Amino acid sequence: MTPLTAAETYLQDFHQRQVGVTSAAFAHLPASSPVGRWASSYAVLTDLVPVGDNPLSVLDLACGNGHLLGLLAARQQAQLQLLGVDMSEAELAVARAALPASVRLLPGRSQALDLPSASVDYLVSHMALMLMDDIEQVVREMRRVLRPAGHFAAIVGRTFLLGEVNDVFMRVFKPIASDALPPLRFGDQRAGSEAGWRELLDAGFADVAFDDIDVPWAPTPGELWAALLDTYDIDRLDDDARRRLRSAFLDAVTPLQAGDGTIATGWGLRLVRARAA
């Protein structure tokens, strides 16, 4: 088995400690774009999988605790075959306990999927691909397991926080991070832009399309800080740096509070879609 990279080792440890953190952050918040509204960013992906009687296989890549698969399983489509792959055994254990026995869950890395070629009709992924090392190999594996004309759809990060609070956060975070955050590269920078995704998908995919997905949220400063504690870079800070960041951030966002004490913000996501050529 290929050894885990430094980033993968950290991510595996994080998700051992913080099982279900991604669905906890996103599953309860509505998502919107200029062309539609959804109950959550997970629903953006599930809505792309057709409802009907035809046999369909769906792979959730980096499925985590199985929240997206659970939404699809709740349809009770007799001909819908659901599969999930994740490298975190802790996340998969939660998924196994929550999902029907018919959902097939596999431990593994996205760079080497233990699945037959041309066996999947829809490949979906939520907030994971932009973190993956060797993304070119991940894309090759995605294309390999997809049937010809099979569909790929992923939610990835677009911007960290929505609105002015993003600039405020970066202004206080960067000086602290430059002193206290050990270097660790997550993913490939191409996964952060439309141009980069077009380059990555160019060889094996067609009909590449993008939609900006906003997940608006109006937390109090304390609620926002609690959510930020579950992000990778803040998790990686030592206790002293985290305390300094908390103090500086809460002071800096005070002028952004509305009359009810909340802050208008949220998460900026991107939907990437393509068809296997």
N, C-alpha and C positions, 0 to 999 in steps of 0.2 A: 504494500500500500504506500502511495506517495506520502512523504512526511508533510504535516501541516506547516504552512508558512507562519511567520510571526503574527501576522494579522489574523489568520484563521485560528491560531492557538488562543489569542486574546478573545476573539468572538465566541469561541467554544466555551471558554471560561465564563465570559459575561452571561451567556444564555444558560449556563448551568446555575448561575447565581440569580438570574433575573428571568425565570421562565415566563413566557407569555407577555413580556414587556411591550412588544410591538402591537399586539392586538389590544392591550390595555390602553395604549396611547391613541389608536386610530379607530377602533371598532365602534366607539360610541359617538363619534363626531361626524356630522353630515359633510358631504363633499359636493363641490359644484364646479362647473366650467361654463363657458359661454354657450355650450350646446346641451347642458343637462344638469340635473341634480340627482344625488343618490343618498341613500341612508348612511353610507360610509365609503371610504376609498376601497374597501374590499368589495363592496357592491358594484363599483365601477367595473371590476374584473368579472364578477359572476354574471353580470348582465350581458357580457359578450359571449357567454356560452349558451347556445340555443336551447330552448325548452322544446321537447318533442319526444317522439317515439323511436327515432333513429338511434342506432348504437353510436355512442361517442365515448372516447377516452380522454380524460383531462388529467394533466400532470401539473401539480403545484410545486414549483421549484423553490427550495428553501421554505418549506411549508410551515416551519415553526410549530406552534402548538395546535395547528390544524384549523384555525378559525375560518379561513376561506373555504377549505374543504367541507367544513360543517355547514356553511351556507348552501353549498351545492348539494350536499347530502340531504338537507332538509326538503329539497324539492321532491325527493322520492321518485326520481325518474328511473324506471326499471332498466333502461338500456344505458345508463350513465355509469361508466367505469371510472373511479376516482383513485388517483395515485398521488403520493406525496414523498418528496425526498428532502432530507435535512441532515446536516452533519452533527447536530446536537441531539444526543440521546435523551437528555433531560426534556427538551421540547417534544421529541417524539413520544416519550412516555406519557406526557400529558395529552397529546393528540390521540394516542391509542386508547386511553381511558375515556375520552370524550366522544370519539367517532364510532360509527357503526363498524362492525367487523368486516364488512364488505370493502371498506376503504383500505387500500394497500399502502403501507408506510415503509419506506426503505431508508436506512442510514446510508450516508454517502456524500461525496463531494460532487458539485455540479460539473466539475471538469472531467469526471469519469462516471457517467450514469450507468447503473447496472440495469439497463433496459434494452430491449431489442430495437434495432433500427426500424424506422418507419412504423412505429407502433402507437403514436399519440396523435390525436386530432387537434387538441388545444393544449398549449403550454402557457401557464400563467405564473406570475411571480409578483409578490408584494413586498416592496421596500427591502430588497436584498441584492439585486444584480449590481448596483453601483458600489457594493462593498467587496465584490469578488475579485480575487487575484486571477491572473491569466484569463482575462475576460474573452480573449479570442478563442481559447479552447472551450470555454463555456458556450460561446455562440456556436462553435462547431458541433458540440454535443447536442445543443438544442435543435439544430438543423438535422442532425443524424436521427434523433428519435421521433421527430415530426414526420408525419406522412406528407407526401407531395400535396401542396395546397393547404397543409395544416396551418393553424393560426397560432401566433405568438402575441401575447399581451402582457405588459409589465407596468407596475407602478414603481417609479423610482423617485429619488429626491430631485427637486428643482431649485429650491432655496430653503434656507434653514427655517427662519421665522418670517411670517408675513408682516408687512408694515414697518413702521419706524422703529419698532422694538428690535428688529434684526440688526439695524445699524448700531443701536445703543448696546446691544449685547456684544457685538464684535468689537466695539470700541473698548469695552472693559475686559473682554476675554483675551484678546491678542497679547497685550503686555504680560499678563499672568501666564498664559500658555507658553510664550517664548522663553520664560525662565523655568517653568515647572512641568511642562508636558513632554515626556519622552517621545522621541521621533517614532512614528509608526504610520506607514502608508496603508490606507484602506482603498482597495480597488484600483480602477483605471480612470484617469481623468476624462477619458472619452465618454464614459457612462454618465457624465454630468452635463452633456450638451446634445442638442439635436444633431449638429454636424458630426459629433463623435459617434452617435448611434448610427447615423447613415453610413459612416465608414465601416463600423463593425458589422453591420447587417448586409453590406453591399454584395458580398459573394454568394450568400445562400438564400436571401430573402427578397421579396418584392412588395410593392404597395406599402412602403414604410410610411407611417403617419404618426402624428403627435397631437396631444391635447394637454393644455395646462389645467391641472386640477388643484383647486384651492380647498383647504380644510380649515375654514374659519373657526376661531375659538376666542372667547372673551373671559379669560381666567383672572383671578386676583393675582397680584405679584407672588404671593406664597404658593398658589396652585401652579403658576408657571415655573417657579423655581423647582418645585417638586417634580414636575415633568422633565425639566432639564437635567436633573440628577440621574435620570435613566438614559441619557445620551452618552455615546461612547467616550467622547473626549473629556467630558466632565467626570465621568466615572474613573477615568485614568489619572486624574489629578490626585495628588496627595491631600491629606486632610487639611493641612494649613492653606494650601493654594485654593482648595474648595471653599474654605471659610472666607478667604479674602475675596474670592469671586462673588460669593453670595452677598457679602456686604456691599461691594461696589455695584453689583447689578441691581439690587433692590433700591439703593439710593438713586441710581441713574434712571430707573423706570418710573419713579414717583411722579414726575411731571406728565407722564403719559396716561395716568389713571383717569378714567371717566368719573362722573359724579357718584356712581355706585361702587367705585373702587376697582373696577375691572379694567383690563387692557385689551384693546382690539388687536388681535394677532392671529396665529394659526400656523399651519404648515403648508409650504408650497411644494406640490408634487407634479410629476409629469407622467402621462400615460404614453407608452411606446407600443405601437402595434405594427405587425407585419405578417406577411403570408409566406410560407415556405415555397421557394421557387422550384 
